[in-house]
Amino acid sequence: MKLYGIKNCDTVKKARKFLEEAGVSYDFHDYKKDGVDADKLAKFVGEFGWDSILNKRGTTWRRLDEATQEGVTDAKSALDVMIEHPSVIKRPIVEGEAKNFVGFDPVAWEMALELGELK
């Protein structure tokens, strides 16, 4: 299993703690340190939709100029912005053996653990 995010993100910290306490092993991919794999990001956008992967609620999005924000109208433009500004990628994204997840929801993750989907 691989967890994608940013090391200093509070939500990622919670997700990592959850996995560690549950005894789930994972590899961590830090967008800031390891970069963004455009093909992998495109795969997640294809699976979940660009509007689920692009975090418009965070400070990075709010700091983008209006023209950049208004220019995000489809998957291609969203991917371009996410590659240039990795902090606007929703965190964490988990690439599991059985299922992928976007965002951290402890209740959903607990259920996924019980079902064997989070491994």
DSSP file (Angstrom, degrees, kcal/mol; ACC not computed):
  #  RESIDUE AA STRUCTURE BP1 BP2  ACC     N-H-->O    O-->H-N    N-H-->O    O-->H-N    TCO  KAPPA ALPHA  PHI   PSI    X-CA   Y-CA   Z-CA
    1    1 A M              0   0    0      0, 0.0    26,-2.4     0, 0.0     2,-0.4   0.000 360.0 360.0 360.0 146.0    0.0    0.0    0.0
    2    2 A K  E     -aB  27  95A   0     93,-2.1    93,-3.2    24,-0.2     2,-0.5  -0.990 360.0-157.2-129.8 133.9    1.2    3.5   -0.8
    3    3 A L  E     -aB  28  94A   0     24,-3.1    26,-3.0    -2,-0.4     2,-0.4  -0.945  10.5-159.9-111.5 126.1    0.1    6.7    0.9
    4    4 A Y  E     +aB  29  93A   0     89,-3.3    89,-2.0    -2,-0.5     2,-0.3  -0.863  39.0  89.1-106.7 136.8    0.5   10.0   -1.0
    5    5 A G  E    S-a   30   0A   0     24,-2.3    26,-3.1    -2,-0.4     2,-0.4  -0.957  73.2 -61.9 175.2-155.2    0.6   13.3    0.6
    6    6 A I    >   -     0   0    0     -2,-0.3     3,-2.1    24,-0.2     6,-0.2  -0.996  36.8-133.9-127.6 127.4    2.7   16.0    2.3
    7    7 A K  T 3  S+     0   0    0     -2,-0.4    -1,-0.1     1,-0.3     6,-0.0   0.815 103.3  46.7 -51.2 -41.2    4.6   15.1    5.5
    8    8 A N  T 3  S+     0   0    0      4,-0.1     2,-0.3    -3,-0.1    -1,-0.3   0.451  82.5 116.1 -87.1   0.1    3.6   18.3    7.4
    9    9 A C    <>  -     0   0    0     -3,-2.1     4,-2.4     1,-0.1     5,-0.2  -0.537  63.0-141.9 -71.4 129.2   -0.1   18.1    6.5
   10   10 A D  H  > S+     0   0    0     -2,-0.3     4,-2.1     1,-0.2     5,-0.1   0.880 101.3  50.9 -59.9 -40.2   -2.2   17.6    9.7
   11   11 A T  H  > S+     0   0    0      2,-0.2     4,-2.3     1,-0.2    -1,-0.2   0.895 110.0  49.5 -66.5 -39.5   -4.7   15.3    7.9
   12   12 A V  H  > S+     0   0    0     -6,-0.2     4,-2.8     2,-0.2     5,-0.2   0.900 108.5  53.8 -64.8 -40.4   -1.8   13.2    6.5
   13   13 A K  H  X S+     0   0    0     -4,-2.4     4,-2.3     1,-0.2    -2,-0.2   0.921 109.9  47.4 -59.1 -44.0   -0.4   13.0   10.1
   14   14 A K  H  X S+     0   0    0     -4,-2.1     4,-2.4     2,-0.2    -2,-0.2   0.910 112.5  49.4 -63.1 -42.8   -3.7   11.7   11.3
   15   15 A A  H  X S+     0   0    0     -4,-2.3     4,-2.4     2,-0.2    -2,-0.2   0.911 111.3  48.6 -64.2 -43.0   -3.9    9.1    8.5
   16   16 A R  H  X S+     0   0    0     -4,-2.8     4,-2.6     2,-0.2    -1,-0.2   0.906 111.5  49.7 -64.6 -41.1   -0.4    7.9    9.1
   17   17 A K  H  X S+     0   0    0     -4,-2.3     4,-2.8    -5,-0.2     5,-0.2   0.921 109.8  51.9 -62.7 -43.4   -1.1    7.6   12.9
   18   18 A F  H  X S+     0   0    0     -4,-2.4     4,-1.8     1,-0.2    -2,-0.2   0.939 112.4  45.1 -57.1 -49.5   -4.3    5.6   12.1
   19   19 A L  H  <>S+     0   0    0     -4,-2.4     5,-2.8     1,-0.2     4,-0.5   0.906 113.6  49.1 -63.9 -42.4   -2.4    3.2    9.9
   20   20 A E  H ><5S+     0   0    0     -4,-2.6     3,-1.0     1,-0.2    -1,-0.2   0.919 111.6  48.5 -64.7 -42.7    0.5    2.7   12.3
   21   21 A E  H 3<5S+     0   0    0     -4,-2.8    -1,-0.2     1,-0.3    -2,-0.2   0.811 111.2  51.4 -66.6 -28.9   -1.9    2.1   15.2
   22   22 A A  T 3<5S-     0   0    0     -4,-1.8    -1,-0.3    -5,-0.2    -2,-0.2   0.513 114.9-118.8 -83.9  -5.1   -3.8   -0.4   13.1
   23   23 A G  T < 5 +     0   0    0     -3,-1.0     2,-0.6    -4,-0.5    -3,-0.2   0.759  61.2 150.9  74.4  24.7   -0.5   -2.2   12.2
   24   24 A V      < -     0   0    0     -5,-2.8     2,-0.3    -6,-0.2    -1,-0.3  -0.797  37.6-142.7 -92.4 123.2   -0.9   -1.5    8.5
   25   25 A S        +     0   0    0     -2,-0.6     2,-0.3    -3,-0.1    -5,-0.0  -0.621  30.5 160.1 -85.3 145.7    2.4   -1.2    6.6
   26   26 A Y        -     0   0    0     -2,-0.3     2,-0.4   -23,-0.0   -24,-0.2  -0.985  38.7-119.9-156.9 158.8    2.6    1.3    3.8
   27   27 A D  E     -a    2   0A   0    -26,-2.4   -24,-3.1    -2,-0.3     2,-0.5  -0.865  30.1-139.8-100.2 142.2    5.1    3.3    1.8
   28   28 A F  E     -a    3   0A   0     -2,-0.4     2,-0.6   -26,-0.2   -24,-0.2  -0.904  11.7-165.2-108.9 129.8    4.8    7.1    2.0
   29   29 A H  E     -a    4   0A   0    -26,-3.0   -24,-2.3    -2,-0.5     2,-0.7  -0.948   8.9-157.2-113.4 111.8    5.2    9.3   -1.0
   30   30 A D  E  >> -a    5   0A   0     -2,-0.6     4,-3.9   -26,-0.2     5,-0.6  -0.798   6.1-154.7 -92.2 115.3    5.8   13.0   -0.1
   31   31 A Y  H  >5S+     0   0    0    -26,-3.1     4,-1.1    -2,-0.7    -1,-0.2   0.851  94.6  50.8 -58.3 -35.1    4.8   15.3   -2.9
   32   32 A K  H  45S+     0   0    0    -27,-0.3    -1,-0.2     2,-0.2     4,-0.1   0.901 123.5  27.8 -70.7 -39.9    7.1   18.0   -1.7
   33   33 A K  H  45S+     0   0    0      2,-0.1    -2,-0.2    -3,-0.1    -1,-0.1   0.876 132.7  31.9 -88.7 -42.2   10.1   15.7   -1.4
   34   34 A D  H  <5S-     0   0    0     -4,-3.9    -3,-0.2     1,-0.2    -2,-0.2   0.528 101.9-131.9 -99.0  -8.0    9.5   13.0   -4.0
   35   35 A G     << -     0   0    0     -4,-1.1     2,-0.5    -5,-0.6    -1,-0.2  -0.159  30.0 -65.3  83.1 178.9    7.6   15.1   -6.6
   36   36 A V        -     0   0    0     47,-0.2     2,-0.9    -4,-0.1     3,-0.1  -0.931  34.3-141.9-111.4 125.1    4.3   14.4   -8.4
   37   37 A D     >  -     0   0    0     -2,-0.5     4,-2.7     1,-0.2     5,-0.2  -0.780  13.2-157.8 -84.6 107.5    4.0   11.5  -10.8
   38   38 A A  H  > S+     0   0    0     -2,-0.9     4,-2.4     1,-0.2    -1,-0.2   0.862  89.6  50.0 -58.2 -40.1    1.8   12.9  -13.5
   39   39 A D  H  > S+     0   0    0      2,-0.2     4,-1.8     1,-0.2    -1,-0.2   0.910 112.1  47.1 -66.6 -41.9    0.7    9.5  -14.8
   40   40 A K  H  > S+     0   0    0      2,-0.2     4,-2.0     1,-0.2    -2,-0.2   0.913 112.7  49.6 -65.3 -42.9   -0.2    8.3  -11.3
   41   41 A L  H  X S+     0   0    0     -4,-2.7     4,-2.4     1,-0.2    -2,-0.2   0.901 109.2  52.2 -62.9 -40.8   -2.1   11.6  -10.6
   42   42 A A  H  X S+     0   0    0     -4,-2.4     4,-2.4    -5,-0.2    -1,-0.2   0.862 106.6  54.6 -62.8 -35.6   -4.0   11.2  -13.9
   43   43 A K  H  X S+     0   0    0     -4,-1.8     4,-1.9     2,-0.2    -2,-0.2   0.926 109.4  46.5 -62.8 -45.1   -5.0    7.7  -12.9
   44   44 A F  H  X S+     0   0    0     -4,-2.0     4,-3.0     2,-0.2     5,-0.4   0.893 111.8  51.1 -65.2 -39.2   -6.4    9.0   -9.6
   45   45 A V  H  X S+     0   0    0     -4,-2.4     4,-2.4     1,-0.2    -1,-0.2   0.902 109.9  50.6 -63.5 -40.5   -8.2   11.8  -11.5
   46   46 A G  H  < S+     0   0    0     -4,-2.4    -1,-0.2     1,-0.2    -2,-0.2   0.862 116.0  42.0 -63.7 -36.2   -9.6    9.2  -13.9
   47   47 A E  H  < S+     0   0    0     -4,-1.9    -2,-0.2    -5,-0.1    -1,-0.2   0.899 132.3  18.5 -77.8 -42.9  -10.9    7.1  -11.0
   48   48 A F  H  < S-     0   0    0     -4,-3.0    -3,-0.2    -5,-0.1    -2,-0.2   0.605 108.6-105.9-108.6 -14.6  -12.3    9.8   -8.7
   49   49 A G    >X  -     0   0    0     -4,-2.4     3,-1.3    -5,-0.4     4,-1.1   0.198  28.0 -97.4  93.1 140.8  -12.8   12.8  -10.9
   50   50 A W  H 3> S+     0   0    0      1,-0.3     4,-2.5     2,-0.2     3,-0.2   0.832 121.4  60.8 -63.0 -32.2  -10.6   15.9  -11.0
   51   51 A D  H 34 S+     0   0    0      1,-0.2    -1,-0.3     2,-0.2     5,-0.2   0.710 105.6  48.5 -71.1 -18.2  -13.0   17.8   -8.7
   52   52 A S  H <4 S+     0   0    0     -3,-1.3    -1,-0.2    -7,-0.1    -2,-0.2   0.726 115.6  43.0 -87.3 -24.7  -12.4   15.2   -6.0
   53   53 A I  H  < S+     0   0    0     -4,-1.1    37,-3.7    -3,-0.2     2,-0.6   0.773  98.7  79.3 -91.6 -30.1   -8.6   15.3   -6.3
   54   54 A L  B  < S-D   89   0B   0     -4,-2.5     2,-1.0    35,-0.2    35,-0.2  -0.712  74.5-145.6 -83.4 120.5   -8.3   19.1   -6.5
   55   55 A N        +     0   0    0     33,-3.8     3,-0.5    -2,-0.6     6,-0.3  -0.751  26.1 169.5 -91.1 101.1   -8.5   20.7   -3.1
   56   56 A K  S    S+     0   0    0     -2,-1.0    -1,-0.2    -5,-0.2    33,-0.0   0.401  70.1  67.9 -89.3   2.5  -10.2   24.0   -3.5
   57   57 A R  S    S+     0   0    0     31,-0.1    -1,-0.2     4,-0.1     2,-0.1   0.584  82.8  91.1 -96.9 -11.3  -10.6   24.5    0.2
   58   58 A G  S  > S-     0   0    0     -3,-0.5     4,-1.7    30,-0.1     5,-0.1  -0.279  85.3-110.5 -86.7 169.8   -7.0   24.9    1.2
   59   59 A T  H  > S+     0   0    0      1,-0.2     4,-1.7     2,-0.2     5,-0.1   0.831 113.4  60.8 -68.0 -33.0   -4.8   28.0    1.4
   60   60 A T  H  > S+     0   0    0     27,-0.2     4,-0.8     1,-0.2    -1,-0.2   0.936 106.7  46.2 -61.8 -44.5   -2.7   27.1   -1.6
   61   61 A W  H >4 S+     0   0    0     -6,-0.3     3,-1.0     1,-0.2    -1,-0.2   0.926 111.5  51.5 -61.7 -44.6   -5.8   27.2   -3.8
   62   62 A R  H 3< S+     0   0    0     -4,-1.7    -1,-0.2     1,-0.3    -2,-0.2   0.782 107.1  54.9 -65.4 -25.7   -7.0   30.5   -2.3
   63   63 A R  H 3< S+     0   0    0     -4,-1.7    -1,-0.3    -3,-0.2    -2,-0.2   0.652  85.8 101.2 -82.3 -15.3   -3.5   32.0   -2.9
   64   64 A L  S << S-     0   0    0     -3,-1.0    -3,-0.0    -4,-0.8     5,-0.0  -0.400  85.9-100.0 -67.5 146.4   -3.7   31.2   -6.6
   65   65 A D     >  -     0   0    0      1,-0.1     4,-2.2    -2,-0.1     3,-0.3  -0.255  30.8-111.0 -65.8 157.7   -4.5   34.1   -8.8
   66   66 A E  H  > S+     0   0    0      1,-0.2     4,-2.9     2,-0.2     5,-0.2   0.851 116.0  56.4 -59.5 -38.7   -8.1   34.4  -10.1
   67   67 A A  H  > S+     0   0    0      2,-0.2     4,-1.3     1,-0.2    -1,-0.2   0.899 108.4  47.6 -63.1 -40.1   -7.1   33.7  -13.7
   68   68 A T  H  > S+     0   0    0     -3,-0.3     4,-0.5     2,-0.2    -2,-0.2   0.941 113.5  47.8 -65.2 -47.2   -5.5   30.4  -12.7
   69   69 A Q  H >< S+     0   0    0     -4,-2.2     3,-1.3     1,-0.2    -2,-0.2   0.932 113.6  46.3 -59.1 -47.4   -8.5   29.4  -10.6
   70   70 A E  H 3< S+     0   0    0     -4,-2.9    -1,-0.2     1,-0.3    -2,-0.2   0.733 104.0  64.7 -69.7 -21.2  -11.0   30.3  -13.3
   71   71 A G  H 3< S+     0   0    0     -4,-1.3     2,-1.1    -5,-0.2    -1,-0.3   0.599  77.8  93.8 -77.3 -10.7   -8.9   28.4  -15.8
   72   72 A V    <<  +     0   0    0     -3,-1.3    -1,-0.1    -4,-0.5     3,-0.1  -0.716  41.8 132.3 -86.3 100.3   -9.5   25.1  -14.1
   73   73 A T        +     0   0    0     -2,-1.1     2,-0.3     1,-0.2    -1,-0.2   0.446  64.2  16.4-128.0  -7.2  -12.5   23.7  -16.0
   74   74 A D  S  > S-     0   0    0     -3,-0.2     4,-2.3     1,-0.1     5,-0.2  -0.914  89.4 -81.9-156.6 179.3  -11.6   20.1  -16.8
   75   75 A A  H  > S+     0   0    0     -2,-0.3     4,-2.9     1,-0.2     5,-0.2   0.890 122.1  52.9 -59.7 -42.9   -9.2   17.3  -16.0
   76   76 A K  H  > S+     0   0    0      1,-0.2     4,-2.2     2,-0.2    -1,-0.2   0.940 112.7  42.4 -61.0 -49.9   -6.4   18.6  -18.1
   77   77 A S  H  > S+     0   0    0      1,-0.2     4,-1.8     2,-0.2    -1,-0.2   0.867 115.0  51.2 -68.3 -34.5   -6.4   22.1  -16.6
   78   78 A A  H  X S+     0   0    0     -4,-2.3     4,-2.6     2,-0.2    -2,-0.2   0.927 109.7  49.9 -65.9 -44.6   -6.8   20.6  -13.1
   79   79 A L  H  X S+     0   0    0     -4,-2.9     4,-2.5     1,-0.2     5,-0.2   0.910 108.1  53.7 -59.9 -42.8   -3.8   18.2  -13.6
   80   80 A D  H  X S+     0   0    0     -4,-2.2     4,-1.8     1,-0.2    -1,-0.2   0.920 111.9  44.4 -58.4 -44.6   -1.7   21.1  -14.9
   81   81 A V  H  X S+     0   0    0     -4,-1.8     4,-2.6     1,-0.2    -1,-0.2   0.902 113.2  50.7 -68.2 -41.2   -2.4   23.1  -11.7
   82   82 A M  H  < S+     0   0    0     -4,-2.6    -2,-0.2     2,-0.2    -1,-0.2   0.867 110.7  48.9 -66.5 -35.6   -1.9   20.1   -9.4
   83   83 A I  H  < S+     0   0    0     -4,-2.5    -1,-0.2    -5,-0.2    -2,-0.2   0.897 116.6  42.3 -69.5 -39.5    1.5   19.3  -11.0
   84   84 A E  H  < S+     0   0    0     -4,-1.8    -2,-0.2     1,-0.3    -1,-0.2   0.837 128.9  29.2 -74.6 -33.0    2.7   22.9  -10.7
   85   85 A H    ><  -     0   0    0     -4,-2.6     3,-2.4    -5,-0.2    -1,-0.3  -0.721  67.8-179.8-129.1  79.6    1.2   23.3   -7.2
   86   86 A P  G >  S+     0   0    0      0, 0.0     3,-1.8     0, 0.0    -1,-0.1   0.713  74.5  74.2 -57.6 -21.3    1.2   19.9   -5.4
   87   87 A S  G 3  S+     0   0    0      1,-0.3   -27,-0.2   -56,-0.1   -26,-0.2   0.640  86.5  63.6 -69.0 -11.7   -0.3   21.4   -2.2
   88   88 A V  G <  S+     0   0    0     -3,-2.4   -33,-3.8    -6,-0.2     2,-0.4   0.438  78.0 105.9 -90.2   1.9   -3.6   21.7   -4.0
   89   89 A I  B <  S-D   54   0B   0     -3,-1.8   -35,-0.2   -35,-0.2   -36,-0.1  -0.688  84.0-109.0 -80.3 129.5   -3.8   17.9   -4.3
   90   90 A K        -     0   0    0    -37,-3.7    13,-0.1    -2,-0.4    -1,-0.1  -0.292  49.9-102.1 -56.0 138.2   -6.4   16.4   -1.9
   91   91 A R  S    S+     0   0    0      1,-0.1    13,-0.5    11,-0.1   -86,-0.1  -0.933  82.0  16.8-129.7 149.6   -4.6   14.6    0.9
   92   92 A P        -     0   0    0      0, 0.0    11,-3.4     0, 0.0     2,-0.5   0.742  59.7-175.6 -81.1 166.9   -4.0   11.8    1.6
   93   93 A I  E     -BC   4 102A   0    -89,-2.0   -89,-3.3     9,-0.2     2,-0.5  -0.994  12.6-157.5-116.0 129.8   -4.5    9.5   -1.4
   94   94 A V  E     -BC   3 101A   0      7,-2.8     7,-2.2    -2,-0.5     2,-0.8  -0.933   8.4-161.0-112.1 127.4   -4.1    5.9   -0.6
   95   95 A E  E     -BC   2 100A   0    -93,-3.2   -93,-2.1    -2,-0.5     5,-0.2  -0.891  26.7-180.0-104.5 101.2   -3.3    3.4   -3.3
   96   96 A G        -     0   0    0      3,-1.0    22,-0.1    -2,-0.8    21,-0.0  -0.425  40.9-112.2 -99.4 173.4   -4.3    0.0   -1.8
   97   97 A E  S    S+     0   0    0     -2,-0.1     3,-0.1     1,-0.1    21,-0.1   0.900 116.2  19.7 -68.2 -41.3   -4.2   -3.5   -3.0
   98   98 A A  S    S+     0   0    0     19,-0.5     2,-0.3     1,-0.3    -1,-0.1   0.725 133.8   4.7-102.1 -26.8   -7.9   -3.9   -3.2
   99   99 A K        -     0   0    0     18,-0.6    -3,-1.0     2,-0.0     2,-0.3  -0.993  60.3-129.6-159.5 152.0   -9.2   -0.3   -3.3
  100  100 A N  E     -C   95   0A   0     -2,-0.3     2,-0.3    -5,-0.2    -5,-0.2  -0.797  22.7-160.5-106.5 153.2   -8.0    3.3   -3.5
  101  101 A F  E     -C   94   0A   0     -7,-2.2    -7,-2.8    -2,-0.3     2,-0.4  -0.970   9.6-154.9-134.6 147.9   -9.1    6.1   -1.1
  102  102 A V  E     +C   93   0A   0     -2,-0.3    -9,-0.2    -9,-0.2   -11,-0.1  -0.993  65.8   0.6-123.0 128.3   -9.1    9.9   -1.2
  103  103 A G  S    S-     0   0    0    -11,-3.4     2,-0.6    -2,-0.4    -9,-0.1   0.022  87.7 -80.3  82.6 165.3   -9.0   11.9    2.0
  104  104 A F        +     0   0    0    -13,-0.5    -1,-0.1   -11,-0.0   -13,-0.0  -0.925  46.7 162.9-112.0 117.8   -9.0   10.6    5.5
  105  105 A D     >  -     0   0    0     -2,-0.6     4,-2.9     1,-0.1     5,-0.3  -0.919  22.3-159.7-129.8 103.0  -12.2    9.5    7.1
  106  106 A P  H  > S+     0   0    0      0, 0.0     4,-2.2     0, 0.0     5,-0.1   0.831  91.1  50.6 -57.8 -34.5  -11.5    7.4   10.2
  107  107 A V  H  > S+     0   0    0      2,-0.2     4,-2.2     1,-0.2     5,-0.2   0.946 113.8  43.9 -67.8 -47.4  -14.9    5.7   10.2
  108  108 A A  H  > S+     0   0    0      1,-0.2     4,-2.4     2,-0.2    -1,-0.2   0.894 114.6  50.2 -64.1 -39.5  -14.7    4.7    6.5
  109  109 A W  H  X S+     0   0    0     -4,-2.9     4,-2.3     2,-0.2    -1,-0.2   0.885 108.4  52.5 -67.7 -37.2  -11.1    3.6    7.0
  110  110 A E  H  X S+     0   0    0     -4,-2.2     4,-2.1    -5,-0.3    -2,-0.2   0.922 111.4  46.7 -62.8 -43.3  -12.1    1.5   10.0
  111  111 A M  H  X S+     0   0    0     -4,-2.2     4,-2.0     1,-0.2    -2,-0.2   0.907 110.9  52.2 -63.6 -41.8  -14.8   -0.2    7.9
  112  112 A A  H  X>S+     0   0    0     -4,-2.4     5,-2.6     1,-0.2     6,-1.2   0.868 107.7  52.5 -63.7 -36.5  -12.3   -0.7    5.0
  113  113 A L  H ><5S+     0   0    0     -4,-2.3     3,-1.0     4,-0.2    -1,-0.2   0.938 109.2  49.1 -61.8 -46.5   -9.9   -2.4    7.5
  114  114 A E  H 3<5S+     0   0    0     -4,-2.1    -2,-0.2     1,-0.3    -1,-0.2   0.849 113.5  46.8 -62.3 -34.7  -12.6   -4.7    8.6
  115  115 A L  H 3<5S-     0   0    0     -4,-2.0    -1,-0.3    -5,-0.1    -2,-0.2   0.503 114.0-117.2 -85.5  -4.6  -13.5   -5.6    5.0
  116  116 A G  T <<5S+     0   0    0     -3,-1.0    -3,-0.2    -4,-0.6   -18,-0.1   0.672  83.1 118.7  77.5  16.4   -9.9   -6.1    4.1
  117  117 A E      < +     0   0    0     -5,-2.6     2,-0.9    -6,-0.2   -18,-0.6   0.685  60.7  66.6 -86.9 -19.1  -10.0   -3.2    1.6
  118  118 A L              0   0    0     -6,-1.2    -1,-0.2     1,-0.2    -2,-0.1  -0.789 360.0 360.0-107.8  90.2   -7.3   -1.1    3.4
  119  119 A K              0   0    0     -2,-0.9    -1,-0.2   -20,-0.2   -94,-0.1   0.282 360.0 360.0-159.3 360.0   -4.1   -3.1    3.1
